């Protein structure tokens, strides 16, 4: 099936979580005409949106709230948004994570259940050692977890998948995003730049 929707996310951990939760709800992204693409951070939104639209696909995605301006600017340049505020971006299929995706997953699980996943993945002793370092001792567990996941290449992606699989429910931004993908696969019109037509 041709790609109808490009799902833009900031990094590999976001892609892992989205793909894991899509599979868990029985959503075959490929059959839905969707592909998840990393932007290399929100600063790459302009280039990613340009590439998706040039290929004739619609776009939707996830972003960190602090980076909203990058996504709004990329969509505004193509005439897809006017105000670029959060409600308008959500209507276009772009959903904000309050801090970042890992934070959404931790809140969905709770700190204790998140630590249980860290133990299950065989990293609890390493996390405790990390937490004992003077600069991290006494800091909130969420902050320590965020930094720990970023200390080793590939660890954030690993936990994007592991936490998503363990979450009792889809974090709201991902749930809304997957709902958008389903709606587009069912034929909901895809927002296109002014002057363009949806010929799919």
KAPERA-V983520 format. One record per helix or strand. SS is the DSSP state (@ for helix, = for strand). FROM is the first residue (numbers start at 0). LEN is the number of residues. If there is no record, write none. Layout:
BEGIN
ss=[SS:SS]
from=[FROM:FROM]
len=[LEN:LEN]
END
This chain:
BEGIN
ss=[=:@:=:@:=:@:@:=:@:@:@:@:@:@]
from=[4:11:33:41:57:64:85:93:100:110:123:140:154:171]
len=[5:13:5:13:7:13:6:4:9:10:8:9:12:14]
END
